[in-house]
Amino acid sequence: MADERYRVQSLGRALDLLEHIAAAGGDGARLTDLAEATGLSKAAAYATLQTFLAHGVVADSGQGATRRYRLGLSLIRLGDLAIASIGLAETALPVLRDLTRAVGMTSRVAVLDHGFAVVIGRVDGPGSVQFEAALGRREWPHCSGVGKALLAAMPRPEALAILGRVGHPNRTPHTLCTLAALEADFDRVALCRYAVDDEEDNEGVFCLAACVFDRGGEAAGAISVTGLKQRLPAEKVPALAESVIEHADRISQRLGGPSAEIAWARRRPA
């Protein structure tokens, strides 16, 4: 429940205006009617509508007194993302708890949003070491395990377009920050079915991630485990990867999706 002490009245009225637009249906609503229904002045209602228009939250048609406002298409993307994220987080968390118990490391589930990896669920590992993994925090896709797994799972032109838009800066001396190096890494992910962040985002921190696939065989998100590099000898990585992939497959199965073996095989050239 929202804390009433911190509610912003003007924002609440703006959202009320949006509700009235929704109630008007496909025909839309006039400025005069919206102002009257929400208790806003025409000037305030108009200013709010122009802000919504700029962000694609509403759309308009007509001119002058016949101008009407209806819901915008950007709400479809936000709604789809909210539904998918909540469903994935709820499905993944019980499996992440099992994964954390099995490997003794912090586990997370993340999705791509506007090209960045965003954590939507986490289970902290035992011990005193806590890693920065706040829910909703954006992570660079080229140097996070979940980000690299998700980029590798999409068509290469789309992945490169994302990198071109959001950038791929050098975060540590270990960061893969050239497109050639990143493409080679994506090819490796496709073959071994997991991605690693080997001190690429934060020095001393190691992450290993695997994709979760939906019923259409698309990557719905990715899960990862995080730990200190000094506590993870190289010879233990294959067993850790096997465990992460196994748990990712359990989530995929609950979503009606294929196993990682099948999903990645479909992505490799014939």
Buried (B, 14 or more C-beta within 10 A) or exposed (E): EEEEEEEEEEEEBBEBBBEBBEEBEEEBBBBEBBBEBBEBEEEBBBEBBEEBBEEBBBBBEEEEEEEBBBBBEBBEEEEEBEEBBEBBBEBBBEBBEBBBEBBEBBBBBBBBBEBBBBBBBBBBBEEEBEBEBEEEEBBBBBBBBBBBBBBBBBEBEEBBEBBEEBEBEEBBEBBBBEBEEBBEBBEBBBEBBBBBBBBBBBEEBBBBBBBBBBEEBEBBBBBBBBBEBEEBEEEEBEEBBEBBBBBBBBBBBBBEBBBBEEBBEEBEEE
